[in-house]
Amino acid sequence: MGRMRVATGALGYAEAQAIKLKLAGDGLDGDRVEAARAARPDVWLGIDANQGLSRVTLLTLMPRLVAARGGADRAAFSDRQRG
């Protein structure tokens, strides 16, 4: 699934407060995550690797996942840490 399709899909859930992205482990996951975050910076973005990542691909993808953390993700993480 390309960046445009991911962004369009994310925008299609205008009322959503959270979006879950399934990763494929095909080398394009970072682009998908960035496209979803750019389209919907306001939502909690969950990532489901569904056994699609190896340790190596996860380590490669991790900087892009961290960079894509949005305000909603940080707030949810902070709330869990306080709870």
N, C-alpha and C positions, 0 to 999 in steps of 0.2 A: 504494500500500500504506500503510495507516494505522499510527499509532504502536503500537496494541495488537497488530496483526498482526506488525509488525516485532519487538516485544518478545517475543511468543509464539514466533516463529520462532527468535530468538536463544536463548531458554531451551530450545528443542527440541534444541539442540546442546550439551548439558550437558558432554560430554567434550571439546569442541573447545577448542583453545588459541588459535585464530585464526578470525575470521569476516570474510568479504568481503561488503561491501554494495554493490550496484549502485545508482547514483544515476540519477534520471530527468530531472532538470533542470526539474521541474514546480513548483518553489516549495515543495515539501514535504520536500525532501531533508534540511534541517536537523532537522526533527522526527524523521525516520527515524534519523538518526545519533544524536540524543539518546536516542531510545527504545532503540536497540541498546546504547548505552553504559550506560544506566541498568539494563537487564536483565542485562548481562554486563560489569561493570566490570573483570573479571579477565582478559579476553582481549585479544589484539592485534586491532585493528579496522582492516581494510583497506578502502579506499574505491576503487571502480571507477566513474569518471565515464562511461566508454564513449561518449565524444563527446556526452554529455548536457548538458555545461556549456559556456557561453560564458565569455569572460573576465569579463564583468560578473556573471554568476551565481556564478562561482567567488569573485570578490572579495566578494560579498555573503555567501556561505556560509562563507568562511574563518574568521571569528571563532568560529562555532559548531563548526567542525572542530577548531580549536585548543582550545576549551573542553572538547571531548569526549575529548581525549587522556587515556587511562588509564595506570595504572601499567605494564601490560604493554607498551603502545606506547612509553612513555618508556624502559623497560629495553631493548627491542629497538633503539631509536634509539641509545641510549648504547653498546650493544655494537657496533653498526656503526661508530660514531665511533672506538672504541678499536681495532677490528680493523685 
